[in-house]
Amino acid sequence: MRKKNILFFTMAGLLILAACKKEKIDQADCQRLQNGITTANKEEVKSVITKFISSLPSQTYSEQNLNKLVSIIRQQCGTGATVLCFDCIKTLPSQSEIRISYFGTAGPVEMTVDISYTISNKMVFLNMHD
């Protein structure tokens, strides 16, 4: 009976750890981000930015976490990324803006990404524009 309990708790612990695993960012994600920005493919950029947000220790909509998001984009992808403003666009819900830039084959490429939040105050990709 004791062995069954140990086995049960070991398996339960492993399942919990697997469920809490953060998204891992790889070079293919960075390439998808650049391709999405270059081709103005909003859905592709949304998918990658959402993965970056999911990789953060906390997805709470805060200036600190927005700065972490930008830092991870810079570090992982080697692209320029800056916070233009936090919670500065007074819509419902309010929005923040980050600027992503890199050198493409035809010169500099830049795009602004709007980040907002859900009802549970989690960061979410909202839009992108020049």
Buried (B, 14 or more C-beta within 10 A) or exposed (E): EEEEEEEEEEEEEEEEEEEEEEEEBEEEBBEBBBEBBBEEBBEBBBBBBBBBBBBBEEBEBBEEBBBBBBEBBBEBBEBBBEBBEBBEBEEEBEBBBBBBBBEEEEEEBEBBBBBBBEEEEBBBBBBBEE
